[in-house]
Amino acid sequence: MKGPYGFELSENCRNCNLRGNSFFCQLSSPVLKDFEEIRSSSVYPAGAVLFVEKQNCRGVYVLCEGEVKLSINSRDGKTMIVKLAKAGEMLGLLAMISGNSYEVTAETLRPSQIVFIHREEFLHFIAQHPEAHQNMVRQLSVQYQAACELVRTLGLTSSVPEKLAKLLLAWSANAETTKGVTRMKLPLTHEEIGECIGVTRETISRTLADLKQRHLITSRDPR
């Protein structure tokens, strides 16, 4: 059944057309059946806020399709984007396990299909299913490694061009490559890219222009 924004809505995970290699997608059929009983699926427009930093944790979100920006804010209003979550990732997992508030703000960058599970039901679910618990630990490990890489990029990289180059390479890891050329779509503005590495929009614009002049990158307006 077609839903909002052209998504193919599925009533259960076992027959979902989006099913891939994510946290829940590879669970066995009996476990997935139990998961279906506790989850609710919704479609969100671009710019929808799923949860905000410091908000009490209600539960976890599984991104089935779309893209979500995770960011943190300082007291003086500065914003840093810490991750662009892709399809298959879980959002709010650490806060759910610790019982603390959400550590980031999650906002959709484009129309997204997302599953939500209340915290108490999710905790009961993973306690009943060791298979799901093991997958959850793997997901936490991946998120920890990503956090370490962010610290390495921001704290141990001295120049802005190097920081930006590492960021672009990380984003292009799973992008399409044809004849040695990697193509990817960036859903972020120059200001938002600057928020990923802690610099201003003007600095990003100058650095991108320099990379283009050196024929290291090219860009095209999708319009």
N, C-alpha and C positions, 0 to 999 in steps of 0.2 A: 504494500500500500504506500503510495506517495504521500509524504507529509510536507510540512512547511520547508521552503528553500530547496525542494527537490529531493529530500532525503527519502530513502526507502525504509520506512519504519517497520520494525520486526517486533512481534509480540513476545519472542523468546530468544535467548542468546544462542541456543543450539542451532537455530535456523537463520541466524542473522547473516546478511550479505556482507557485513563489515568485519565478520569474524576473521582474526588474523593471529599474530604471534604475541599478543599482549598478555597482561597479567592474568585475566580471567578467561581469555579466549581458549587457552589450551587445557583448561580443567576438564576432567572426565565428565561424561554426560550426566551421571547421577548428581555430581557436585554442582554442575551448572543448573540443574533443575532446582536444587535447593536455593541457589543464588537468585534465580528468577523470582522466587517467592518474596524476596526482601528488597528487591531493587525497583526503582521507578525511573523511566526514561523520559527525557524532555528534549526539545529542540530550542536552542537559544539564538537570537540574532547577534550580529557583530556588536561589540561594545557592552554586552551584558556582563554584570559583575556577579560571579558565583558566590564569593565570600571575600571579606576584607581582613586585612591585617589586624590582629588583636581581638577579632570577633571570637566568641566562644564556639568551639568546634561542635557542629551538629552531626557531621558524618563525613563520608568520603565521596569523591566524584570520580567516575571513570570516563575518560574522554574517548568516545567511540569514533567520532568523525569531527574534523575541524582543527582549530588551533587556539591555544589559550596563553595569554601573557601573565607571567607571575612576577610581581614586583614588591619591593619594600620601600618605605618612606622614612625620611629623617624628620626630626622635630622642626627643622626650619623649612620643610616642604620639598626637599629634594627627593627625587625618585630614582631608584635603580632597578632595572629589569634583570632579574636573576635567571630567568629561563623562559623559553618558548616551548610549552608542552605540546606534544604531537599526539595523534590518535594512538590509543592503547595505553596511555599513561594514567596513573592514579594521582589525584590531587587531594591534598589535605591529609595524607596518610600519616605523616609524623605527628601532627596535632591529634589525630584520632587515637593513635597508640599511647601517646604521653598523657592525654587528657587535658593538655594545655590549649590555649587559643591558637588560631591559625597564624602562622609566622609570616605569611605573604598575602597579597591581594591577587585574586584570580579574575581575569577579564578576557572574554572571548575576542579574538582578533577577526574572526569571520564566522558566519553561521556554523553552529556546532551541535552535534547530537551527543548528549551527556547522560550518563546513568548516575543516580544518587542512591546511597545506602546510609541509613541512620546508624550512628555510632554504636549503639547498644546491639543492634541486630548484626552489624558487621563483626563485632567482637565475638558474639555468640557463634556466628557462622565459621570464623577461622578456628575457634576452639573445638568445634565439632568436626572440622575437616582438616587433617594434617596436610593434605595436598595443597589446600588453599593457603595454609599458614606458611608453607615452604615458599610458595610463589610470592607471598607478601614480603618475606625476608629478602628474596632476590630483588624485588622492586626497591626496597629500602637501600640495598647495596648499590644499585644503579644510581639512585638519587644522591647517595653519599659521594660516590665517585664524581658525579657531575658538580657537586658543591666544591670538592677539592680542586677540580679543574678550573672552576671560576676563580677561586682564591689564587691559584697559580697564575692565571692570566692577568688578574688585576694587581696582585701584590708582587709578582716576580718578573713582570714585563715592564720595561722602563719607558719605551716610546709608544706614542699613540698609534703610528702606523703598524707597529708590531701587534699591539692589542687588537686593532681592527682586523688585521690579516688573520690572526688566530680565530677571531670570532667568525669571520666569513668562512674560513676553512671548516670550522665546527658545524656551521649551518649547512654547508654543502656536502657533508659526509654521505648523506643518502640521496643526493640530488642526481639527476640524469646527466650522464657524461657521453658526448658524441664527438668522435674524432679528436679527443684530447681536450674538449671544451666542456666545462661543467656549467649547467644552467640551473638557476634556482629563482624562486619568487620570494621577494622580501616584503612581508606585510607591514613593515615598520617605516615610519618617517625618519628623517635624519635626526630629529630630536630624540626619538625613541631608541635609535641605534646608539646615540650618545649616552643614553641612560643605561645601556648594557655595559659600558666600559667606563662610566663616570666622567664623561667630557661633554662639552657643549655642542649644540647643533652646528654652530659655525665651524668648530674644529672638525667635526665629521665631514661637513661639506668640503672643506679645504683638503682633508686627507683623501677623500674619495676622488676629488678632482686630480690630485697628485698621482694616485694609483692609475687613473685613466690615462693621464699624460704619459706615464711610463709603460702603458700598454699591458698592465697587469690585470686589469679588469675592464669590462665594458658594461654599459647599462642601457636599458630600453624602457621607456614608459609603456606600461601594459595597456594604456588607453590607445 
